[in-house]
Amino acid sequence: MPTISNNLPNLIAATVISVCGIVSTAEAGAAEQTFQFAFKYDRADPAERVYADLKSEARQRCWDHNRNKRARMTCEQGVISKVVDQIKDPELSLIHNGKSKIR
């Protein structure tokens, strides 16, 4: 089972990103909101587990910030994409792009 490979010396890695999402409001229209998203993962874990954990945490955080379902989904997909890009692991990217059997 592939694991996340990274040249950093620490076993536990973290990535923090600022996310700009759409938060629905009671009024007609929407407001942009930026929030920090921190994701910690163990590099020894299989890529499949890292991706599942990332997906779960992104879903929870985006759903906390958005009442509108479409905005929540857009936020979740954006957070996951940004974190996968920052981690720069080929197996994680394959899972994210649907080219791995695990998703």
DABELSUL-V403991 format. One line per field, one symbol per residue. phi: phi as a letter, one per 30 degrees, with the letter a starting at -180 (. if undefined). psi: psi as a letter, one per 30 degrees, with the letter a starting at -180 (. if undefined). A space follows every 50 residues. Layout:
# DABELSUL-V403991
phi: ???
psi: ???
This chain:
# DABELSUL-V403991
phi: .dcdcadddddccbbbbcccbccdbdddjbcdbcbdbcbcbcddddedde ddddddddedddddcbcddddddddedddedddedddhcedddddddicc dca
psi: kklkkkfkfkeklkkklkkjlkkklelkllkkkklkjkkklkffkkeeee eeeeeeeeeeeefffkfkeeeeeeeeeeeeeeeeeeehkeeeeeeegggl fk.
